[in-house]
């Protein structure tokens, strides 16, 4: 059995890229929620007599009103975490995307690293009749047996079966 680690490297880079892209999109959604709330609050403040005498409504005044309406947590989550997700997520997404593209472009030129695992383990031998005609009990086979017989199943805790003498261990 051979394992190709070059394919694993490509898949891992792609998954990292996708996770970072989702984080960036979440940041953009949070930033959008903050912007909508900010504009809504600003519009409401412009119609209040308290602020109509001012020439300009400053950002800190709008944020104070948002904190009164929605609470400090809303402002912290939507504004600060959105900025972090957008900047870090965006930057890392670009870097990860460059590595993905680089891997795809150089994929045909790169060496493929295979590890041959077919002869690394000694063949399994039956402890009762010492036969090497042994099969591994699969997870599905074991699950079906346990499902049918419950705790009385003979395959609980067993991993191999001898094809000559029929014993399981």
N, C-alpha and C positions, 0 to 999 in steps of 0.2 A: 504494500500500500504506500503510495507516495503522496506527500502533502506539498502543495505549492504555496510557499509563503509570499510570493510576489502578488498573488491574487488576494491573499489576506491583507496585505499592505494597501492595495488599491481599495478594497472594501472598507477598511478602517478609515482611510482618509476621506472617502466619500461619506461615511456615516458621521464623522466629525464635522464635515462641511455642512451636512444637512441639519445637525443639531444646532450649530452656530447660526445657520440661516433662520431656523425657527426662533431662536432667541432674539435675533435682530428684528424679526417680524413682530414678536411679542412686544418688544420695546417700542416699535412704531405704533402699535395698537394702543399701548399705554400713553404714549406721547399724544396720540390723537384724542384720547379720552380727556387728558389734561387740557389740551387746546380747546376742545369743545366747551369744557366747563369754564375755562378762563374767559373765552369770548362771550359766553352766556352771562357770566358774572359782570364782565366789563360793560356789556350792553345794559344790564339792570342798574349798574352804578351810574351810568351816564344819565339815566332818567330820574335819579334821586336828587332831591333839592340840596342835600348835603354836599354833593360833588359837582353840581352844575356851576357853582361859582368858581371852581378851579379851572385853570387853563389846561392842565394836563393831569390825567389820573395815572399815577405811577404803578409799576408792577407790584411793589410790596403792598400797596393798598388793595389791589385786586386779590393778591394771595391771602391777605388778612381776612377779606370777605369770604373767600373760598374756605378757609379754615373755620370760620364761624358757621358756614352752611354745612360743609361736608365733614369737617374734622381734620385734624393734623395728619392722620394716617393716610387719608385720600391724597393729600398734597405730596406727602413723602413718597408714597408708592408710585403715583402716576408720574410725578416730575423727576425725582431723583433716580429711581430704578429705571425709568424709561431712558434717561440719558446714559446710564451705565450700560444698559443692554444695547442701545444703539451704537455707542462709541466702541465699546469693547467687542460686542458681538459683530458689528460691522467690520471692524479692523481685522478681527480674527477670521471672519468669513472670507474676506478678500485674500488673506494669507493662505488659508486652507484651500480656497479655490485655486490659487496659483499652484499649490502643491499637487492638487488633483489634476489640473491640466498638464502640469509637468510630468506627472506619472503616466498619464494617458499618452502624451506625445512620445515619451521615452520608453513606453511599454514594450514596443517592438524591438527596441535596441537593447533593453536591459537583459541581464542574465536571469534565468529562472533558477531559483534555488530549490532543489528538491531534496528531501530527506527520505531515504528508503527505509521504511519501517517494517518491511515484510520479514526480514530475517533477524530482527533485533530481539525478539522474545523467543524463549524456548517453547516448543510445542507442548500443549497441555496433555498430561497423562492421567489416566484413570487411577485413583489411589487403590482400587480394589483388584482390578484385573490387569493393570499396567498397559492398557491399550491406548493407542494414540488416536483411535477413531472416536473423537470427542466433538460434540457441538456445544456451542454456547447457548444457554437458555435466554431468549430474547425478552425484552421488557414487556412487549405485548402478550407473549405467551404466558409469562409469569402473572401479568395482571388479569388475564382471562381466567387462569387457574384459581387465583385468589378470589376473583369475583364469583366464580361458580361454587367453590368449596369453602370460602372464607378462611378462617384461621386453621382449618383442617387441611388446607392445601399442602401438598408435599413439596411445592416449589418455593415456599417462603424461605428466603435466605440462601437459596441455591443459585449457582451461576452456570454450572456445566452439567451435561448429561453424556454418559457413555453410550455409544451406539451398539456396543458388543454385549455388555452385561446389563444395560438399562439403569444403572445406578445414577443418582444425582447427588451432587455435592456443591 
